[in-house]
Amino acid sequence: MGACKHVDHCMAIISLPIDAIKSQFKGEWLLIAIDSVDEKTTTPLTGHILAHSPAREEIHKASLAYSGLAAVYYSDDWPEDLAACFFLV
């Protein structure tokens, strides 16, 4: 799938803190499966990487194939020319 690098499904899944995952992939968009959340704030706490790419469009494509709880993150500071919109399905 282009520049998108999917994690091999044969690898062991290791749940890590979200910030620890983000620190491993500089300048990339990340699709992270959420493994645990803070019950009070609903903030994702831990997860595992599903896909990463410098191209946001590749992560969007990868997210369409995953049906579990997941979030898209940018590994560095949020780009200044980008806005986000959230909705519940």
Secondary structure, DSSP 8 states (H G I E B T S, - for coil): -TT-EE--TTS----EEHHHHHHTSTT-EEEEEEEEE-TTT--EEEEEEEEEES-HHHHHHHHHT--SSEEEEESSS--TT--------
